[in-house]
Each structure stands twice: as C-alpha cells, then as structure tokens.
Amino acid sequence: MRKTTLFILTLIASLLGVVIGLFLLVQSWFYFTAPIYIFEPPKPFSGSLWYNPYATMDSHHWRKANFHFHTRAWSGVTAGRGNPSDSVWHTYKMLGYDIPGISNYQSISSFHKDSAYYIPLYEHGFGVRKKHQVLIGARKVLWRDYSFFQNLNHKQHIINLLREQNEIVAIAHPDWENGYSLRDMAYLSNYDLIEALDRNWRSIPQWDAALSAGRPVFLLGDDDAHNIREPFEIGVCATFINSPALNREDLIRALKTGNSYCTDMRGGEPFAEKARKARLVPRVESVKIERDTLKVRISGIAKKITFIGQGGRARKVVYLSDRAEYALQPEDTYIRTVFTFPNPQWGPGTDLYLNPVFRYNGTTPSNKLTASVNVERTWIFRVVTLGSLVTLVVVIIKLRKLRRVRNTG
C-alpha cells in the first residue's frame, strides 16, 4: 500500500513537472519571438473641429450593460465557480440591465447565444500580474500571453494580436497592480476602450493619460464580479449605451464611437434596494456643442458638474444643477464631464462619467496603430539571446566533462 501511494505521488509529481516544463518552454518561445517596436511620441488632440460622440444621441435609447462578470468555467478552477449563468442573468435583469455579459478567463460563454443582444466576450490574460483585456465581439480566444513580466513592447504586441480577433479591445482595470502605467497609456495604441471604472479598481488617471496623449479611447464601466450573491460586487459600475435597437451591431457601433456613458454607484445594500436606487440615478439627456460651447444636461439635479481637460485638470465646476455649459478654450484638447450625486437616495459617492469631446480634423477618429516593428533591434535581440543560450549550454557541457575527468583521475 505504501509503495502504491509513493508511486502515485511520484507519477503526479512527474506529470506536474512535465506540465510546468512545457509551460516554461512555451513562455520562453513567446518572449524570444516578441517584436520590439518604435513608438511615436504622444501628440495631444488637435484640429479646428470638435468631435462629439453624442452628436446622434437619442435620450430614449439608453441600454444598461455590464461586460465583465465571471461564471463557472474550466471545471471550476477559476474564480466565479459558484455563479450559474442563469442566476447572473436574473440578478442583473432585476437591477435594470439590458445586457448582462459574461466574460470568463480565456473562455467565450455561449449562454443566451441565440438572443438579439448576445455579444461573445472573454477576459484575456493569465500572467502573474493583472495585465488583462476585455474582448467584446470576440471571434476566438488568444492563447498567447507574456505571463511573468511585460514591458511596453509586450503589451503592444498582445493588443495587436487581439485586434485581429475581436471587434472591440478594452484594456481591463489598468491601474490594478500597476498593470498599465501612465506612460504605457500615453504610448499604447490600437485598442478601443479603457475599463477605467471597475468595481475592484478605478483607473481614471490612466484614461486621462491616454486622452492627453491624443488617444481617442472611450470609457468602459464594469463590475468585474465573481460572486453573484454579494451586493457589494453587483450593480456597482455600469455602461449605458445609446443604441436604437438591442442588437450586437448597433451596440458595438455605439461603443466604438463613444456614444455611451458610465456610472459608479458604490453600496452594498440588498438587491431590491439597490435596484430602487439605480432607477433614481439621472440619465443623460443632451450633450451638444454650439458655437464652441459644450452644453450638457441630465434628467436630475447633480450636486456637482465638473469639466475636466488636458492632464486630468478640472477646468470648471458647476454646483446644484441639472445642466452646465463650458466655453471651449483654444488651449483645450479634450473635455470630459463628471456628474456627482451624493444624495442618500442614490447612494453616497455616485458618479456619472461622460466620454470626452476632443479636437480633430474631420476624419472619423480611431485609436489606430501608431507603433511599428523595429526589425533591426528585434533581430539583434533574438541573435544575442540565442547566442547567449548556446554559449551557456556549451559552457555547462564543458564543465560537466571537466568534472568527469577530475572524478576519474
């Protein structure tokens, strides 16, 4: 019996060693083949025109969405193992959500696949730090990642690979464990959204860093929850999409063009009370630019309306109003608006974030790829790395031979 137990433990240890060895080998290959990029310096928004993502907005067509929630996947290995998909759907519908999305780690859920609003989602990333991405309109799962460390080149490469396979690429919770630094956000390109509002972590400075660098990227707000029974995790951050119909094409188009806004409503009250409070939070009614003046209006009174511009600096604050105006200045490159509602009927610390208006030249803005592969440096890195590995192997072999000669002598 003891021998059998020892054999089984030895076999398990051997198999585990093989798995770890293969994983390390694959990761080594990923790092070895990673490209090195030339990054263009940040360029703030410029142009004589102002892009308004709400130019075609209809205030009767707001759709409430959450694109980041984990259910049971991978036989219960990952977080979210206690969340049946139907429970997630019923809870979020009770809270007034139109799109209760499921984005498991490295797995696209097919729950409600035949519904009009179904959008395939997943969360990419399996490294030791929180360098993740939320993929919306996913066609397949990417199984490449740099699991131990990532520099700017690695992050751009993953974004580029994800761009080819997904309709929308969103950087997930960038400030969590310093996954994406302010410098990263200034240089990275080729993605669409920043999940700067996440129930676990808020990353508004990262969003401002990207906007200040002239990156036309829009806001995503999600719960990123793992326990459907915990009110502190559910119904906290949400994205409201302006779409005439509840279908994939219209929803994705609105997200990509910025015709959406996000709310952050902290609180752990019971779900029935949470649903009641959520219904009371004002909604956006109008965002217009008239004669170089930004005019915003919502359906209720905010304690504070703040206009924020280049570098994340507040440009103007209006108190106790349902509307506000800001005269766009020649030095302004972008302006985004935040509404704050501290009234207890909506919960303490409730905020509503608009996407920015920003300068442009009339061409439809997109965060297109601005980094290019530095072929010379990439191959120098590979040759030097391979040469170093070969030299190390040769040295190890010679040392072993020398040791054998000494032992036999």
N, C-alpha and C positions, 0 to 999 in steps of 0.2 A: 504493500500500500504506500509506504514511504517512497519507494523507488518510482512508483507510478506518479505520485504527486510531484516529485522532483523533475521527472521527465516532462510533465505537462507545463510546469513553471519555466523550465528551460526552453521548451518549444515556444511558449508565449513570448519570452524574452527575446528569442531569436527572431521571431516574426516582427516584433516591435522594433528591433534593431534594424531589420531589413526595411521596414516602412520609413523609419526615421532617416536611414541612409539614402533611400531613394528620394525622399523629400529634400534633403540637403543637396543631393546631386542635381535635382531639377532646379532648385533655387540658385545654385552656383551657375548653372547654364543661363538662367534668366539674367543674373547680374552681369555675366560675361558678355552676353549679346545685347545688353541695354545700349541704346544710342545716346550720344552726347549732343545737346542742342546748342544752337546760337539763339539767344533770347533778345528780342528787340527791347529797347528801353521803354518804360511806361510813357504813354502820351495821353494827357488829360483830354476829355471830350472837347471838340472844337467845331466851329461852323456857325453860320448865321441863322440857322433854323433850330427849332426846339422839337425834339421827339417826345410825343405824349403817348404813352402806352394805352391810355384810356380814351383815345380820340373816338373810338367806335363803341364805347361802353353803353350798355343798356342796364340801368339800375334794377330792372325787374328780373335780370337773368344771372344772379349770383348763385354759384354752386359750391357748396361746402365740401372740402376734401381733406383727407389725410392719406399720404402716400408712404408712410413709414410705420409699419407695425409688424411684429413677429408672431407667427403661429408655429404649431408643431411641424418640424421638418427634420430630415436626416435622422429618423427613428428616435427623435427626442434628444439628440446630442446637443443641439444649440439652444440658446435662450428662447423662450416662448413656447416651450414644450407643453405647457398647461393650457394653451389657448386654442380651443376648437375654432375653425374658421367661421362656422355659423354663429357662434357666440360673439365673435368680433363684429360680424355684420349686424346682428340685432342690437348690440350695445351702441354702436356708432349711429345707426339709424335712429335710435331713441334720442340721441343727442343732436339730431338735426343734420347729420352728414348725408350728402348725396353720393359721395364716392369714398367708401371705407376701404382703402387699398391695403394689400398685404405685400410686404417686401421682405421676404426671408433671406438669410445669408446664402448666397450662391445657389438660389433656387427660385424659379418662377412659379408662383401659385396659379393653378387653373380654376380656383374657386369662382363660381359665377361667370365662367368663361363665355357663356352664351348671352350674357346681359349686354345692353347697349353701352353701359358706362365702363365695362371691363377694360382695364388697361394693364397689360403684363408688366410687372415690376419685380425688382430684386435689389438687394444691397450687395455691392461688390466689396471685397476686401477680406483677407484672412491673415493679416500680419499681426505682430505683437503690439503695435500701436494703432490708434484709431484713424487710419488714413483710408476712409471709406467713401463710397459713392452710391447715391440712389439713382437707379436707372428706370426711366419712365418710357413706356413703349419699347420694352426690351424684346429683341428677336432671339437672342441666345445668351448663354452665360459665358463670361470670360473667365478662364481658369488660370490666367497669368496674374501674378502679383509679386511685389517685392516685399517679402514678409519680415525681414529683420531691420532694415533701415531704408529710408527713401530720401534722396536728395531731389532737387528741382527737376533734374533730367528724368528720374524715375517717375515722378508724379505726372509730368507732361506726357511721357510715353504711355502710361496707363490711361490717361484721359483720351489720347489719340486712338488707342485700341478700342476703348468703349464707344467713342464717337461713331465708329464704323458699324456698331451692332445695335445702337439704341437711338430712338427719336429724340430723347432728352437725356442729357447727362447733368446730374446735380452733384456738387460736392457736399458730402454729408458732414454735419457738425464739425466744421473746420477747426474750431478752437479747442475741441476736446483732446486732451493730452498733447496739445500743440501739434495736432496733425497737419495743419497748414498754417504757416506763419504769415504775418502781414506782408513780408517780402514775397513769399510764394504767391499770394493773391495778386500782387502787383504785376507779376511776370507770366503767370499761367494763362493759357487761352484755350479755345476750342471746346468750352463747355457752356451750358445754358443758364443754370440756376445755382444758387447758394442756399443750402439749408441753414440759414443763419438763425432761425428760430427752431429750436429743438428742445423738447421737454427736459432733456438732460443738461443741455448746454446752450447758451446764447452766444452767437458769434457775429454780432453786428459790426465790431471794428474790422473784421475780415471783409465783410461786404463793402464797407466804406473804402477799404484799401483797394479793392478791385475797381470800384466806381471811380475813385480818384485817379487810378491809372488808365482810365478810359475804356474799361471793360464793360460792355453793355450786357450785364448779367442781372437777373431778377431774383426776387426773394421766394423761398420756399419755407413753409412752416409746418412742422410735423410733430407728432407725439413721440415717435421712436420708442414705443412702449413694448413691454414684454409680459405684462400681467393684466388681462382684461378685467379682472375683478378689483383692481386697485384704482380708486378715484383720483389719487394724486398723479397717476400716469396718463389717464384718459381724458380727452377733450380739453387739453391744455393749449396746444398750438395747432392752428388750422390755416389752410389756404383756401381763399374764396376766389373762384374762377368765373370770369364773365363769359358765359357761353350761351348762345341761343338754344342749343339742344344738348341733351345729356348723352353725348356720344364721344368716342375716342378722338376723332379727327378735330372736332371743334374745341374740345378741352385742351388737347396738346397744342393746337394753334394759339390759343389764348395764353397758355403758359409760356410758350416760346417768345411771344411778342410782349409779355409783361402786363397783359390785361387781367390782372389778379391783384389781390392784397392778402395780408396775413394778420392774424390776431394771436395774442399771447395772453391767455386768461388763466392765471395761477389759482389754485384752490383744490382742496381735497374733499369737498362736501359730497354727500350721497348723490348718486347719478340723477335722481329725479330733480333735486335742487340744482344740480349742475346744468341740466337741460333747461330749466326755467331761466336761469341767469344767462345762458347762452342766447336765448331768444330775445333778451333785452338789450344785448350789445348792439349799438347802432351800426348801420351798414353804409357803405359809400354810395352817395347819390350823384355826385358830379365832380369831375376833375377836368378843368379846362385851362387853356392858355389863350388869353385875349390881350392883344396889344402888349406883349411881353410881360404880362402879369399872370401868375399862376393862381387860379381860383379853385378852392376845394370846398366840398360841402358833404356832410353826413346827415343821418336821419335822427340824431340826438345831440345833446349838449356834451361836449368834452370839457374836462377841467383845463386841459392844456393842448394846444396845437403847435407843434414845433416844426419849423422848416430847417432842414439840415443840408449842408453843401460840402464842397471840396474839403478833404481831410477829416470829414465827420464833424465839422464845426457847425453849431447852431447859428442860423442867420437871422431868425425872427421867431418870437413866441407870442401866441395869442391865447388869452385865457377866457374860460367860460363862454364858449360859443359853439355853434354847430357848423360854422363856416369861417374861412380865413382867406386872405389874399397875400401874395408876396410878389413884389416888383422884381423881376429877374434882372440882375445886375450884369454889366459887361464882364466882370471877373468871374461870374458863376459858370461852372462847367456842368454841374448837375444839381438838382434839388430834389430831395425826398422828404416826405411828410409823415410825422408820427402823431397820432391822437392818443391822449392818455385819459383813462376813465377810472378814477379812484373811488367812485361812488360805491358804497357797500352792495347796492342792488346788482352790480355787475361783478363784484369781487374786487379785492384790493390788487392794484398793480396791473389791471387790464390795459393792454396797449393794442393799437391798430396801426399797422405799417403799410404805407403805400409804396409802390415801386417808383423809381425816380423818373423825372423828366430830365433830359440832357441834350446838350448841343449836338448837332450832326449836320451833314451836308445835303441831306435829302435822300440818300441811299438807305434802304431798309437796313437798320443796324443788326449786326450779329457778332458774337464773340468768336470770330473766325481765327483759325490757327495763324499765329504770327511767329512762332518759333520754327527754325529749320535745322535739319540734322547737320552737324559739323562732321563731315565724312572723315576728314583727316584726323581729328582728335579721337573720333570713335575707333578708328583702326589702330591708331597708336596705342590707345588703351588696351585693345584686345591683344595686340602683338606683345606689348610689355607684360601684360598679365599672363599670357600663355607662356612666354619665355621664362617668367619668374617661376611658374609652376613646374615647367620642365627642369629648370635648374634645381629646384627644391627636390624633385624626385631623384635626379641624378645624384645629388649630394647624399640623400638618405640611403640610396643603394650602395654608394661607395663607403659610407660609414658602416653599414652592415657587413660588407665584405671585409673591411679592415678589422672589425670586431671579431669576425670568424677566424681570421688569420692569427690574431692575438690569442684567441682561445685555444686554437690547435697548436700554437707554438708553445 
